[in-house]
Amino acid sequence: MSSKGGPIDYDADFVYDYHTLRVGGLVFAGVVVFLSVLLLAGNKIFNCGKSKPRPVQEE
């Protein structure tokens, strides 16, 4: 531990908070999967009840 006025040791080992890193990664992965499913199925969901326009046949 360094005191307030003591020198800062930049070569000290960095300790990861693995729980927060894991939870953050899972949340990020979940958001990416959700957005990709929404993107792939979105057009079918939004056009579910709409009828497709029929082409006009000219004689």
C-alpha positions as CSV (number, residue, x, y, z in Angstrom):
1,M,0.0,0.0,0.0
2,S,1.3,3.4,-0.8
3,S,0.6,6.5,1.3
4,K,-0.9,9.7,0.0
5,G,2.4,11.3,-0.7
6,G,4.4,8.2,-1.5
7,P,5.6,7.2,-5.0
8,I,3.3,5.3,-7.2
9,D,4.6,1.9,-8.4
10,Y,3.5,1.5,-12.0
11,D,5.1,-1.9,-12.3
12,A,2.9,-3.4,-9.5
13,D,0.7,-6.4,-10.5
14,F,-2.7,-5.5,-11.7
15,V,-5.5,-7.6,-10.0
16,Y,-8.5,-8.3,-12.2
17,D,-12.0,-8.3,-10.7
18,Y,-13.0,-11.6,-12.5
19,H,-16.6,-11.6,-11.3
20,T,-17.3,-8.1,-12.7
21,L,-15.4,-9.0,-15.9
22,R,-17.4,-12.2,-16.3
23,V,-20.7,-10.5,-15.7
24,G,-19.9,-7.7,-18.0
25,G,-18.9,-10.1,-20.7
26,L,-22.1,-12.1,-20.4
27,V,-24.2,-9.0,-20.5
28,F,-22.4,-7.8,-23.6
29,A,-22.8,-11.2,-25.3
30,G,-26.5,-11.3,-24.4
31,V,-27.1,-7.9,-25.9
32,V,-25.2,-8.8,-29.1
33,V,-27.2,-12.1,-29.4
34,F,-30.5,-10.3,-28.7
35,L,-29.8,-7.6,-31.3
36,S,-28.7,-10.1,-33.9
37,V,-31.9,-12.1,-33.5
38,L,-33.9,-8.9,-33.6
39,L,-32.1,-7.9,-36.8
40,L,-32.6,-11.2,-38.5
41,A,-36.2,-11.8,-37.5
42,G,-37.3,-8.1,-37.4
43,N,-38.5,-7.8,-40.9
44,K,-40.8,-10.9,-40.5
45,I,-42.1,-9.6,-37.1
46,F,-42.9,-6.1,-38.3
47,N,-44.6,-7.3,-41.5
48,C,-46.5,-10.2,-39.8
49,G,-50.1,-8.8,-40.2
50,K,-49.6,-6.8,-43.4
51,S,-50.5,-8.2,-46.8
52,K,-48.0,-8.0,-49.6
53,P,-48.9,-5.6,-52.5
54,R,-49.9,-7.5,-55.6
55,P,-48.4,-6.4,-58.9
56,V,-50.8,-4.7,-61.3
57,Q,-51.4,-6.8,-64.4
58,E,-51.8,-4.8,-67.6
59,E,-53.6,-6.3,-70.6
